[in-house]
């Protein structure tokens, strides 16, 4: 989802966000069959307002914005295979569990709450694809104006405030001193906290997954064409769908560890990604460490967002 920070951990279900979508609406937005069926199944009476294409930790998904009865808006992540990722919607502060309401009021103090979002996680991005979770995980994001008039936000799950650990900040500042943090998203992966950090440097963005203790588990960084296996660029150049005027960016993805059964298992794997950009479209090529093409690239186009991002006052 857009404008996200740290969100996802276990908690209690306070307000159902699984709402509603009329038959045939999902198909009219050219969603893959499995994705369209998942949307119609979970939200049979809601109205689709936009469909976008995004990527999280190497996994592509559709972000479907929906509008239900009473004007209630929410957004849903769904993969090509029909796996639901996150459901995001606006709720009231009093809809949160009582222990979280107490934490929020202590943090906000004399400030004013402007928006409360609930994030219901049904699938998690792992190793380049979304994996369904046995049970949904709940987290919340509260935006507020403090007593001095500054806009702030706090993210919570269970009964705790989620903050990026100092070890992660120090690691990023040391390893990437010239980069700026664009987005940080905390992910509870089978009990292991992984911080997915998006950085920007010299006009390009890249991703780093870091554990709470400062260890990097996965990193995707820009790569000079001369440093990648020759079959990688050769495959892109041979594709007749690519024009000379298209913008190409090459990335190296390295994995040092993966979460298995609640533990971080060491492993080293190298892959390469080439993204080709043309106006509002993007085409992605994925290769293994030797330069073997692993997917069938297609152009992905994003519809204009129809989300109402204006901050809503919650006078709790």
N, C-alpha and C positions, 0 to 999 in steps of 0.2 A: 504494500500500500504506500501511497505517497505521504511525505512528511512524517514518516515514522521514526521513532527512536527505539528505546528498549521496551519490549512488550510481552513476551510470551513465557508464561510459567503456569503451574497448576493453580486452580482455585475453584470456588464454588460457582455453579450456574445461577445467576441472579435473575436475568431477564432473557427469555428466548429471543434469538435473532433469526432463527429459521422461520422465514415468513412465507411469502407467497409469489406465481408467474403464469400468465395465461398460456395455454397450449399454442404451439407454433411460433411464439415470440422469440424464443432462443434461436431457433433455426434461421429466422429472418436476419440475424446478425452474423451469419456465416461462421458460427462456431463449429468446431469439429463435432461429429455426431455424438461422441461420448461426452463431451463437455456440455453440449446442448441438452442431452438427456439428464445429466446430473443437475443442471440448473432448473429444468422443468420439474424434476422429481422433488427437489428440496424447496423450491419456491414457486408453487403452481399458480399463485394468484398475483404475483408482483409484476411490475412493468420495467423492462430494461430501458435504461436511459443512455448507456454508453458501454462500449466494449473496447478495452485497451490491451496491449501486449506488453508484459514486463518480465524481468528475470530476477531471480533471487538465489544466491549461492550456486550459480551455474544451472538452475532449473528454470525453464520457461513456463509461463502460465498466462491465462487470460484474466484480466481484472474486469469484472462485470459489475457495473453500477445499477442498482435496482431501486424502484420506488414502490412502496406498498400502500395499503389503505391508510388514510389519515395523513398522507404526505410524508410518511416515514421513509427515510433514505438509508441505504446501507450498501456495502460493496463486498464482493465475493471473489476470492481467488479460485480458479478452477483450471486444471491442466487439460491437455489434449486428450488424456486418457480418462477424464472425468473425475479425477481426485480433487476433492475440495480442500483448499489450503486454509485460508483465514477468512472469517466473516467479521466485518467491521461495521459498527453502527453507533449512533449517538444515543446515550441513555442519560438518566438523571443521577445525581450523586446518591440520592437515597435508594437507588436501585442496586447499589453495590453492597456487598456483605458489610455488616456492622463494623467489623474490625478494620476494614479498609476505609470506611467513612471516617472513623476516628483518626486514622493515620493522615488522611487527606486534610482534615480540618486542622490538625496540628501543623502540617506543612504550610498550608495557605495562610493561617493566622488571620490577620485583619484584611487580607486581600480578598479579591472577588473572583469566583469561579466563572469561567466563560464557556467551557465546553467539557463534556465528559464522554469519552469513547470506550466502548467495550470491544475487545478483540478475542474472538472465539476461534481457537486453532484446532483444525481437524486433520491437517496433514502438514508434515515438516519437510523442508528441503534438505536432502542429504545425498551427497555424492552425485550432484547434477540432476536429481529427480525428486519429485514429491512422494513421500511415503505416508500412507494413512496412519493415524494414531489410534491406539486402542480406545482411548477416552479423550474427549475434547479438553483443551487447556484454556483457561480464562486469564486474561490480564486486562488492565485498564490504563488509559492515559487521560490525565486531567490537565487542562489548560486553564491558567488563571492569571490575573493581574495582581501583583503584590501591592503592599501598602504604599510603595514609592511610585507606583504607576508602571512598573516594568512587566512585560509579558513573559510568563514562565510556564513550565510544564513539569509534571511529575508522573512517572510511570510506576505502576504497582502490580504485584501479583501476590497471592496468598495474603500475608500480613506485613509485607516488606516493601520498602521503596527500592526501586532498581536503579542503581547508579553504575556507570562504567568504572571498574576498579582502577586504582592508581597504577597497578602493574601494567595494565593494558595501555593507559595513556603514556607511560614512560617508554614502553616498547615502541609505540607508534612514533613518538617524538624522536627516539634514537635511530630507529630503522628508516624512517621516512621524514627527515627534518624539513624538507622543502614542500611536503604535501600538506593539504588542508583536509580536515575531516568533513565530509559532506553528509554522512549519515552513519549512525551506529544502531544496530538492532541486536538485542539479546535473544538468544534462542536456547530454550531448555531442551537439550537433546538427550533423552533418557536419563535425566538427572544431572547431566554435565552442561554447565553454562558455556555457550560459545557465542562470542561477540562478532557478528558480521559487520565489518567496517568498510564503508565506501570512502575512498580517498580521491582527491583530485590533484593533479600536478601537470603543469605545462599543457593545459587544455584537455587532458585525458583523465578519465576516471578508472580506478581499478579497485579490486576487492581483496580484503585480508580477513581471514577467520582467526580469532585469537581466543585462547582459553583465559579464564579469570586469573591464572597465575602468570600470564604474559607469554605463554608458548603459542607459536603460530602453528595451526594445523593445516591450513590451506591458504594459498595466495595466488592471485591472478594479476600479473603486472604486464605493462606494455613491453613488447620485445622487438628489437631491431630485426628487419627481414633477414639480414645476413647471419643471425644467430639461430635461426630455426631450420629444421631439416628441409632440404630442397623440394621434396614431394609436396610440402604444405603449400608453398606459393605456386608451384606448378599446377596443382589441382585447381586453385582459384583462377589462375590465368587461363586455364583450358575451358573454363565454364563459359559458354556462350551467353549466359544470362547476365554476365558482368560486363559493364562498359568501362572504357578507359577513363571516363569522367567520374566514375563512382569513387567514393572515399573508402580506402581500406585501412583497417587497423588490426595489428597482429598482437596477440597476447600469449604469454606462457603461463600455464596453470600447474602449480606444484602442490602436492599433498604430502604432508609429513605424518598425519595421524587421522584416524577416523573413529567415531564412537560406535562401539559394539557392546550390546548388553550392559550399558551404563558405564563402560570403561573406555578410555582412550587407548586405542591400539596403534602402535607405531607402524607406519608403512610409508614408502616413498614411491610416488608415481608422478610422471610428467605427462602433460598433454598440451596441445596448442589450440588456440581459437583464433579464427580470422573473421572479423565482422566487416561487411560491406554496406555502406550507407548510400542511399539515394533519396533525397528529399526527406519524406516522412516514412520511408521504408527501410528495412534492415534485413540483411541476409547473413546467417551465421554458419560457419564451417567449423566442425570439431574434428580434431585429429589426435591420434595417440602419440606417444613419445617418438615413434619412428616415422611419423608423417602419414600414417594410414587414415584415410577419411572414414569417420565413424557415423556420419548421418547423411541424410538427403536434404540439402539446404533448400529452403523456400523463402520467398519474400514475405515479411511480416509487416503489416500496416496497422497503425493504431488510430482508432477513432478519437475525435475530440472529446475531452473530458466534459461530463455534464454534472460533476459533483459540485455541491454547494459548500465551498470551503469557508464561507463567512462564519465567524465565530458566533456561537449561540450562547446567550446568557443563560446561566443556570442559577437561579436565585436560591437554590436549595432551601 
